[in-house]
């Protein structure tokens, strides 16, 4: 029957288009920051923020220690310079100096711990930065490939859309309607070629008499098993 070859070509084009559209959707989903890159970046940024806080804390402690040393020096100068003669005032000054020295010891310990923590954070940061750079390099290479794939797939879809429109325009309307109805029911495959005596759609043998009818091509013949339109080259 006139038009059956065009129907089969239409189905091939529409199946190819569906596959290209799926690939395009997957490629476009993969464009942009990947989950792996996002995790690496967030880990790096988290450690950078932690190190910044540690360094700020260290500067505060060092400034406090500097001020404390000044106070201790002033107190010792008063204590040993003979400026304080009143026993009660002298006792208070000695107690104040003991408290200041104790605070200084505590600050020095805190600074040492802070230096250790900062050093460990710097080491972690170095490892995280190296890991992030590695992931980023792989991601950038992938993005370049994906960008090219997206462009190719869009061009392929444009060509297929043009071919599909052309084929639909030349197929008789009743035959096209029958094909579209079968496609809706048969997962996008409304026509099937006969290959080696089998229906391409359901893989069931087509009777010899039916094969001869399909070969003559003077009417639409459907597979007795799956109901698809049958076609032969």
C-alpha positions, 0 to 999 in steps of 0.5 A: 500500500502506498505510504507504508514505507514512509510510515516505517521511515517515520517511526524510525525517525520518531524513535531516533528523536525520542532517543536523542531527546532523552540523551539531551535531557541527561546531558543538560541535567549533567551541566552545571556543578556536579554533586561531587564537585559541590561536596568538595567545594563545601568541604574546602569552604568549611575548612577555610572558615574554620581556619579563619576562625582559629586565626582570629581567635589566636590574634585575640589571645596574643593581643590579650597576652600582650596586654597582660604582660604589660600589666604584669611588668607594671605591677612588678615594677611597683612591687620591686621598685619600692613604690608600695610600702603599705602592707595591705596594699603590698599584699593586694598587689602580690595577689593581683600579680599571682592572678595575672601570672596564672591568667598568663599561663592559661593564655600561653597554653591556649595559644599553643593549643591554638597554634596546633589546631591551626597547623592541623587545619592548614594540613587538612585544607591543603588536602581538601584544596588538592582534592577539589582541584582534581575534581574540578579539573575532571568536571571542567573536562566533562563540561566541555564534552557535554557542551559539545554533545548538547550542541550536536544533539540539538542539531540532530533534533532539528534535523529529525523534526524537519524529516518527521514533518516532511514524512507526516505531510506525505502520508495519507491522513487515514493511514497516519491516524491509524499509525498514531493510534497504534503508537499510543497503544504499542509504546511508540511502535505502530508498524513492524517490518517482517524479518526472516518471516517474523514480526519485528514487533513481537517476534512471532512468525507471520503466516506465509499467506499474510507475508504474500499479502504484505509483499503485494502492498495493496492493503494494510495488513496487521500482525495477527499477534500484536496488531501492528501494521506489517511492512516489507521492503 
